[in-house]
Amino acid sequence: MSQETDETLVRVEPDTTPEACVIWLHGLGADGFDFKPITPYLKLPKTSAVRFLFPHAEVMPVTVNGGAPMPAWYDILEMNVGRKVDKPALIASSERIKRLIDEQVAEGIPADKIILAGFSQGGAVAYHTALTYPEPLAGLIALSTYMATADEIKEQRPSAAHALPIWVGHGTKDDVVQLTLGEQAMVALNEMNLSASWTTYPMGHEVIMEEIEALGCWMTQQLAL
């Protein structure tokens, strides 16, 4: 595999022409390099031709961090249980990721061979993007995150998302995005008649090897590698 970077993302290419793609969104204050190191630990089949894209969020002031500028997919206005966020900015980030998906499709990777993953703040964007994208995707991975735009998703959700495979993981000791927020997202998915694999781990606001290996097995299945 080879790595390329530019101002917008980190790109990890397979040794052969890519047949599938995983787009992975980082959390608040991180960047596209954050999850790039885990790719070998997913243990995807050696013959698989999967492109990984790790976009960088734009730098913006974040209210709950005293207005300090940092990479963020949207502003977080309050860190209460309701998690008040700048929804227009979140949706704008979602539109950017939809354009990235469109680019992959234009390059020859079918939408149903594209998995969208997101951690924490990136997961909220991933929820909105995957559940409002007009074509069926291979899957959605939501890690230690929450659904900030449930009402908007319910209004905009196309028929293409009705059978979307979804894998959700959360830490029982997460003190940044409380477990309750992850559970609320599961309730919202159920209200949309969507089924999701829900797994908890004895961890904080992070990912652990057990979770990464489980993700790799799920990706292998969804992408038919």
Secondary structure, 3 states (H helix, E strand, C coil): CEEEECCCEEEEECCCCCCEEEEEECCCCCCCCCCHHHHHHHCCCCCCCEEEEEECCCEEEEHHHCCEEEECCCCECCCCCCCCECHHHHHHHHHHHHHHHHHHHHCCCCHHHEEEEEECHHHHHHHHHHHHCCCCCCEEEEECCCCCCHHHHHHHCCHHHCCCCEEEEEECCCCCCCHHHHHHHHHHHHHCCCCCEEEEECCCCCCCHHHHHHHHHHHHHHCCC
